[in-house]
Protein backbone atom coordinates (compact mmCIF):
# COMPACT_ATOMS: atom_id res chain seq x y z
CA UNK A 1 0.00 0.00 0.00
CA UNK A 2 1.68 3.17 -1.25
CA UNK A 3 2.85 5.84 1.19
CA UNK A 4 2.70 3.54 4.22
CA UNK A 5 6.05 3.25 5.99
CA UNK A 6 7.13 1.22 8.98
CA UNK A 7 8.47 4.36 10.68
CA UNK A 8 5.06 6.05 10.50
CA UNK A 9 3.21 2.97 11.75
CA UNK A 10 5.71 2.51 14.58
CA UNK A 11 5.11 6.11 15.70
CA UNK A 12 1.37 5.52 15.59
CA UNK A 13 1.65 2.34 17.66
CA UNK A 14 3.74 4.15 20.27
CA UNK A 15 0.89 6.65 20.62
CA UNK A 16 -1.57 3.89 21.54
CA UNK A 17 -0.77 4.40 25.21
CA UNK A 18 -2.16 7.95 25.12
CA UNK A 19 -5.51 6.89 23.61
CA UNK A 20 -8.64 6.04 25.60
CA UNK A 21 -11.43 4.12 23.87
CA UNK A 22 -14.99 3.47 25.04
CA UNK A 23 -16.28 0.05 23.97
CA UNK A 24 -20.05 -0.42 24.16
CA UNK A 25 -21.91 -3.63 23.47
CA UNK A 26 -22.63 -7.22 24.34
CA UNK A 27 -20.20 -8.58 26.92
CA UNK A 28 -19.59 -12.29 26.53
CA UNK A 29 -17.61 -14.88 28.45
CA UNK A 30 -15.97 -17.60 26.34
CA UNK A 31 -15.35 -20.88 28.11
CA UNK A 32 -13.17 -23.52 26.47
CA UNK A 33 -13.14 -27.18 27.47
CA UNK A 34 -10.03 -28.81 26.03
CA UNK A 35 -9.58 -32.54 25.58
CA UNK A 36 -8.94 -35.50 23.32
CA UNK A 37 -11.19 -37.95 21.53
CA UNK A 38 -10.24 -41.62 21.52
CA UNK A 39 -13.58 -43.30 20.92
CA UNK A 40 -17.22 -42.86 19.97
CA UNK A 41 -19.97 -43.05 22.59
CA UNK A 42 -21.88 -46.37 22.73
CA UNK A 43 -25.00 -44.34 23.59
CA UNK A 44 -25.10 -42.22 20.42
CA UNK A 45 -22.88 -41.58 17.37
CA UNK A 46 -20.97 -38.76 19.07
CA UNK A 47 -17.34 -38.46 20.19
CA UNK A 48 -16.37 -38.83 23.84
CA UNK A 49 -14.10 -35.97 24.87
CA UNK A 50 -11.71 -36.71 27.71
CA UNK A 51 -11.31 -33.32 29.37
CA UNK A 52 -7.79 -32.11 30.09
CA UNK A 53 -8.37 -28.48 31.09
CA UNK A 54 -10.83 -25.57 31.08
CA UNK A 55 -10.03 -21.94 30.24
CA UNK A 56 -12.01 -18.70 30.22
CA UNK A 57 -11.54 -15.62 28.04
CA UNK A 58 -13.27 -12.33 27.27
CA UNK A 59 -15.66 -12.33 24.32
CA UNK A 60 -17.77 -9.88 22.35
CA UNK A 61 -17.30 -6.28 23.47
CA UNK A 62 -14.99 -7.50 26.23
CA UNK A 63 -12.69 -9.03 23.60
CA UNK A 64 -12.57 -5.70 21.75
CA UNK A 65 -11.55 -4.08 25.04
CA UNK A 66 -8.96 -6.80 25.63
CA UNK A 67 -7.32 -6.17 22.25
CA UNK A 68 -7.16 -2.44 22.91
CA UNK A 69 -5.66 -3.06 26.35
CA UNK A 70 -3.09 -5.57 25.12
CA UNK A 71 -1.87 -3.02 22.55
CA UNK A 72 -1.30 -0.47 25.30
CA UNK A 73 -4.45 1.63 24.96
CA UNK A 74 -6.71 2.80 27.74
CA UNK A 75 -10.23 1.40 27.59
CA UNK A 76 -13.62 1.78 29.26
CA UNK A 77 -16.21 -0.96 28.78
CA UNK A 78 -19.98 -0.47 28.84
CA UNK A 79 -22.57 -3.23 28.80
CA UNK A 80 -24.55 -5.60 31.00
CA UNK A 81 -23.68 -8.65 33.08
CA UNK A 82 -25.96 -11.03 34.93
CA UNK A 83 -26.05 -11.31 38.71
CA UNK A 84 -24.15 -14.61 38.66
CA UNK A 85 -20.76 -16.10 39.42
CA UNK A 86 -19.58 -15.94 35.79
CA UNK A 87 -20.37 -12.23 35.63
CA UNK A 88 -18.66 -11.57 38.94
CA UNK A 89 -15.60 -13.50 37.81
CA UNK A 90 -15.37 -11.50 34.58
CA UNK A 91 -15.89 -8.16 36.36
CA UNK A 92 -13.09 -8.94 38.82
CA UNK A 93 -10.81 -9.93 35.94
CA UNK A 94 -11.60 -6.74 34.03
CA UNK A 95 -10.81 -4.57 37.04
CA UNK A 96 -7.59 -6.48 37.69
CA UNK A 97 -6.51 -5.73 34.09
CA UNK A 98 -7.31 -2.01 34.70
CA UNK A 99 -10.31 -1.80 32.40
CA UNK A 100 -12.66 1.03 33.41
CA UNK A 101 -15.88 -0.76 34.42
CA UNK A 102 -17.95 2.15 35.73
CA UNK A 103 -20.41 1.82 32.80
CA UNK A 104 -21.00 -1.90 33.27
CA UNK A 105 -24.36 -2.61 34.89
CA UNK A 106 -25.77 -5.74 36.50
CA UNK A 107 -29.11 -6.89 35.12
CA UNK A 108 -30.85 -9.36 37.42
CA UNK A 109 -33.30 -10.32 34.65
CA UNK A 110 -30.72 -12.10 32.49
CA UNK A 111 -27.64 -14.31 32.84
CA UNK A 112 -24.18 -13.27 31.79
CA UNK A 113 -23.82 -14.44 28.18
CA UNK A 114 -21.65 -17.56 28.25
CA UNK A 115 -20.45 -19.51 25.23
CA UNK A 116 -18.90 -22.86 26.05
CA UNK A 117 -16.83 -24.50 23.32
CA UNK A 118 -15.57 -28.06 23.56
CA UNK A 119 -12.27 -28.41 21.69
CA UNK A 120 -10.65 -31.72 20.82
CA UNK A 121 -7.35 -31.89 18.91
CA UNK A 122 -7.63 -28.13 18.13
CA UNK A 123 -11.07 -28.65 16.52
CA UNK A 124 -14.37 -27.42 17.93
CA UNK A 125 -16.71 -30.32 18.62
CA UNK A 126 -19.75 -28.44 19.88
CA UNK A 127 -20.75 -25.08 21.38
CA UNK A 128 -23.27 -24.52 24.19
CA UNK A 129 -24.73 -21.02 24.73
CA UNK A 130 -26.35 -19.53 27.83
CA UNK A 131 -27.96 -16.24 26.87
CA UNK A 132 -31.03 -14.02 26.74
CA UNK A 133 -31.36 -11.94 23.56
CA UNK A 134 -34.22 -9.60 24.41
CA UNK A 135 -33.58 -5.87 24.83
CA UNK A 136 -32.66 -4.56 28.25
CA UNK A 137 -35.62 -3.34 30.30
CA UNK A 138 -36.36 0.42 30.21
CA UNK A 139 -34.86 1.25 33.62
CA UNK A 140 -31.72 -0.83 33.02
CA UNK A 141 -31.28 0.67 29.56
CA UNK A 142 -31.68 4.17 30.97
CA UNK A 143 -29.02 3.49 33.60
CA UNK A 144 -26.65 2.16 30.95
CA UNK A 145 -27.15 5.08 28.55
CA UNK A 146 -26.72 7.65 31.33
CA UNK A 147 -23.41 6.09 32.34
CA UNK A 148 -22.17 5.99 28.75
CA UNK A 149 -23.04 9.62 28.05
CA UNK A 150 -21.05 10.69 31.11
CA UNK A 151 -17.95 8.88 29.85
CA UNK A 152 -17.97 9.96 26.18
CA UNK A 153 -16.49 13.48 26.60
CA UNK A 154 -13.34 12.00 28.18
CA UNK A 155 -12.46 9.50 25.42
CA UNK A 156 -10.97 9.66 21.90
CA UNK A 157 -13.15 7.10 20.11
CA UNK A 158 -16.27 4.98 20.59
CA UNK A 159 -16.62 1.37 19.49
CA UNK A 160 -20.05 -0.27 19.28
CA UNK A 161 -19.76 -4.06 19.33
CA UNK A 162 -23.18 -5.41 18.40
CA UNK A 163 -23.71 -9.16 18.88
CA UNK A 164 -27.52 -8.85 19.01
CA UNK A 165 -27.75 -10.00 22.64
CA UNK A 166 -29.96 -7.09 23.69
CA UNK A 167 -27.57 -4.39 24.91
CA UNK A 168 -27.38 -2.42 21.66
CA UNK A 169 -30.78 -0.88 20.89
CA UNK A 170 -31.97 1.85 18.48
CA UNK A 171 -32.26 4.30 21.40
CA UNK A 172 -28.75 3.55 22.64
CA UNK A 173 -27.32 3.87 19.11
CA UNK A 174 -29.05 7.20 18.52
CA UNK A 175 -27.95 8.71 21.84
CA UNK A 176 -24.36 7.57 21.37
CA UNK A 177 -24.04 8.87 17.81
CA UNK A 178 -25.55 12.25 18.71
CA UNK A 179 -23.33 12.70 21.77
CA UNK A 180 -20.21 11.56 19.91
CA UNK A 181 -20.92 14.03 17.10
CA UNK A 182 -21.36 16.85 19.61
CA UNK A 183 -17.94 16.01 21.06
CA UNK A 184 -16.33 15.35 17.63
CA UNK A 185 -15.48 11.79 18.59
CA UNK A 186 -15.33 9.05 15.92
CA UNK A 187 -17.71 6.08 16.19
CA UNK A 188 -16.59 2.69 14.83
CA UNK A 189 -19.25 -0.03 14.58
CA UNK A 190 -19.02 -3.80 14.29
CA UNK A 191 -22.64 -4.19 13.19
CA UNK A 192 -25.55 -6.59 13.28
CA UNK A 193 -27.75 -6.74 10.20
CA UNK A 194 -30.93 -6.15 12.22
CA UNK A 195 -29.71 -2.74 13.41
CA UNK A 196 -27.74 -1.52 10.41
CA UNK A 197 -30.18 1.21 9.33
CA UNK A 198 -29.74 2.86 12.72
CA UNK A 199 -26.00 3.31 12.12
CA UNK A 200 -26.36 6.28 9.79
CA UNK A 201 -23.62 8.89 10.04
CA UNK A 202 -21.21 6.78 12.10
CA UNK A 203 -17.56 7.24 11.20
CA UNK A 204 -16.74 3.68 10.10
CA UNK A 205 -18.74 0.46 9.94
CA UNK A 206 -16.92 -2.90 9.74
CA UNK A 207 -19.24 -5.67 8.47
CA UNK A 208 -17.94 -8.99 7.22
CA UNK A 209 -18.69 -9.85 3.59
CA UNK A 210 -21.83 -11.83 4.47
CA UNK A 211 -23.23 -8.97 6.58
CA UNK A 212 -22.32 -6.46 3.87
CA UNK A 213 -24.27 -8.49 1.32
CA UNK A 214 -27.32 -8.75 3.56
CA UNK A 215 -27.27 -5.05 4.51
CA UNK A 216 -26.82 -3.84 0.94
CA UNK A 217 -29.17 -6.38 -0.64
CA UNK A 218 -26.39 -7.30 -3.08
CA UNK A 219 -25.14 -10.87 -3.42
CA UNK A 220 -21.35 -10.58 -3.13
CA UNK A 221 -19.84 -13.19 -5.44
CA UNK A 222 -16.84 -11.37 -6.95
CA UNK A 223 -14.87 -8.12 -6.79
CA UNK A 224 -17.42 -6.26 -8.92
CA UNK A 225 -20.34 -7.11 -6.62
CA UNK A 226 -18.16 -6.37 -3.59
CA UNK A 227 -17.44 -2.89 -4.91
CA UNK A 228 -21.12 -2.34 -5.67
CA UNK A 229 -22.11 -3.41 -2.15
CA UNK A 230 -19.44 -1.28 -0.48
CA UNK A 231 -20.36 1.86 -2.39
CA UNK A 232 -24.06 1.26 -1.76
CA UNK A 233 -23.51 0.93 2.02
CA UNK A 234 -21.34 4.04 2.05
CA UNK A 235 -24.12 6.07 0.43
CA UNK A 236 -26.94 4.41 2.36
CA UNK A 237 -25.41 5.02 5.79
CA UNK A 238 -23.75 8.34 4.93
CA UNK A 239 -20.67 7.33 6.89
CA UNK A 240 -17.06 8.29 6.36
CA UNK A 241 -15.90 4.78 5.48
CA UNK A 242 -16.96 1.15 5.15
CA UNK A 243 -14.42 -1.56 5.95
CA UNK A 244 -15.59 -4.99 4.73
CA UNK A 245 -13.69 -7.95 6.17
CA UNK A 246 -13.42 -10.86 3.73
CA UNK A 247 -11.84 -13.71 5.70
CA UNK A 248 -9.11 -15.40 3.68
CA UNK A 249 -9.45 -12.76 0.96
CA UNK A 250 -8.47 -9.82 3.19
CA UNK A 251 -10.41 -6.56 3.45
CA UNK A 252 -11.88 -3.81 1.31
CA UNK A 253 -11.93 -0.18 2.45
CA UNK A 254 -14.44 2.22 0.87
CA UNK A 255 -14.24 5.96 1.42
CA UNK A 256 -15.47 8.84 -0.70
CA UNK A 257 -15.19 7.89 -4.35
CA UNK A 258 -12.36 5.40 -3.91
CA UNK A 259 -11.84 1.90 -2.57
CA UNK A 260 -8.78 -0.11 -1.59
CA UNK A 261 -8.46 -3.90 -1.72
CA UNK A 262 -6.27 -5.15 1.13
CA UNK A 263 -5.00 -8.75 0.71
CA UNK A 264 -4.97 -11.16 3.62
CA UNK A 265 -1.78 -11.56 5.64
CA UNK A 266 -2.68 -14.67 7.66
CA UNK A 267 -0.17 -17.46 7.10
CA UNK A 268 -2.15 -20.04 9.06
CA UNK A 269 -5.86 -19.85 9.92
CA UNK A 270 -6.76 -21.98 12.94
CA UNK A 271 -9.76 -20.12 14.34
CA UNK A 272 -11.61 -16.98 13.21
CA UNK A 273 -13.31 -16.57 16.62
CA UNK A 274 -13.02 -12.93 17.66
CA UNK A 275 -11.17 -11.79 14.52
CA UNK A 276 -13.80 -9.10 13.94
CA UNK A 277 -13.27 -7.87 17.52
CA UNK A 278 -9.57 -7.53 16.80
CA UNK A 279 -10.19 -5.57 13.59
CA UNK A 280 -12.61 -3.15 15.24
CA UNK A 281 -10.47 -2.58 18.33
CA UNK A 282 -7.22 -2.03 16.44
CA UNK A 283 -8.90 0.21 13.86
CA UNK A 284 -10.37 2.44 16.59
CA UNK A 285 -7.09 2.59 18.48
CA UNK A 286 -5.17 3.52 15.32
CA UNK A 287 -7.65 6.28 14.42
CA UNK A 288 -7.33 7.65 17.96
CA UNK A 289 -3.54 7.73 17.56
CA UNK A 290 -3.84 9.85 14.42
CA UNK A 291 -3.74 7.19 11.70
CA UNK A 292 -5.41 7.73 8.35
CA UNK A 293 -8.22 5.34 7.43
CA UNK A 294 -5.83 3.46 5.13
CA UNK A 295 -3.17 3.15 7.83
CA UNK A 296 -5.74 2.03 10.39
CA UNK A 297 -7.05 -0.64 7.99
CA UNK A 298 -3.48 -1.81 7.30
CA UNK A 299 -2.77 -2.25 11.02
CA UNK A 300 -6.14 -3.93 11.66
CA UNK A 301 -5.53 -6.37 8.81
CA UNK A 302 -2.17 -7.44 10.23
CA UNK A 303 -3.59 -7.73 13.74
CA UNK A 304 -6.37 -10.00 12.43
CA UNK A 305 -3.74 -12.13 10.70
CA UNK A 306 -2.09 -12.71 14.06
CA UNK A 307 -5.37 -13.41 15.87
CA UNK A 308 -6.65 -16.11 13.50
CA UNK A 309 -3.43 -18.07 13.87
CA UNK A 310 -4.49 -19.01 17.43
CA UNK A 311 -7.34 -21.18 18.66
CA UNK A 312 -9.96 -19.13 20.52
CA UNK A 313 -10.41 -15.38 20.79
CA UNK A 314 -6.89 -13.96 20.87
CA UNK A 315 -5.55 -10.55 21.84
CA UNK A 316 -2.66 -9.03 19.91
CA UNK A 317 0.36 -7.44 21.56
CA UNK A 318 1.96 -4.28 20.20
CA UNK A 319 5.41 -5.82 19.66
CA UNK A 320 3.90 -8.73 17.71
CA UNK A 321 1.91 -6.32 15.54
CA UNK A 322 4.99 -4.22 14.82
CA UNK A 323 7.02 -7.33 13.96
CA UNK A 324 4.34 -8.47 11.50
CA UNK A 325 4.12 -5.01 9.93
CA UNK A 326 7.90 -4.70 9.60
CA UNK A 327 8.12 -8.09 7.94
CA UNK A 328 5.30 -7.28 5.53
CA UNK A 329 6.67 -3.90 4.51
CA UNK A 330 10.17 -5.29 4.14
CA UNK A 331 8.85 -8.03 1.89
CA UNK A 332 6.81 -5.49 -0.08
CA UNK A 333 9.94 -3.42 -0.70
CA UNK A 334 11.85 -6.54 -1.76
CA UNK A 335 9.12 -7.60 -4.18
CA UNK A 336 8.95 -4.11 -5.65
CA UNK A 337 12.61 -4.17 -6.50
LINFENRA-V865155 format. One record per residue. NEAR is the number of other C-alpha atoms within 8 Angstrom. Layout:
near->(NEAR,NEAR)
//
This chain:
near->(3,3,4,8,7,9,6,8,11,9,8,12,11,7,9,14,9,8,13,12,16,14,16,12,14,17,14,13,15,12,12,11,13,11,13,10,11,7,6,10,9,5,4,6,7,6,9,9,9,7,9,8,7,9,7,8,8,13,13,15,17,13,14,15,14,10,16,15,11,11,11,9,14,12,13,14,16,15,13,12,14,13,12,8,6,9,11,9,8,10,9,8,8,11,10,7,6,6,13,10,11,8,12,11,11,8,11,7,5,10,13,16,13,12,12,11,13,12,13,12,7,6,6,9,8,7,9,7,8,9,10,9,7,6,9,8,6,6,6,10,11,8,9,13,10,8,10,11,11,7,9,12,8,5,12,10,15,16,15,13,15,14,9,9,12,11,13,12,9,8,6,10,11,9,10,10,11,8,10,14,9,7,8,6,11,11,13,15,14,14,13,11,8,5,10,10,7,8,10,10,9,15,10,12,13,13,14,11,11,8,10,13,12,10,10,10,7,10,7,11,6,6,7,6,11,11,9,9,14,13,9,9,13,14,8,7,11,10,13,11,13,15,13,13,12,10,8,6,7,13,14,12,14,14,10,6,5,6,9,7,8,10,7,11,8,12,6,6,9,8,9,10,9,13,12,11,14,17,12,15,13,14,12,14,14,15,12,12,12,7,11,7,8,8,11,14,11,9,14,13,14,13,13,13,12,11,15,16,12,11,10,8,14,11,10,13,9,10,6,8,13,10,8,9,11,9,8,8,10,8,8,8,8,7,6,5,4)
//
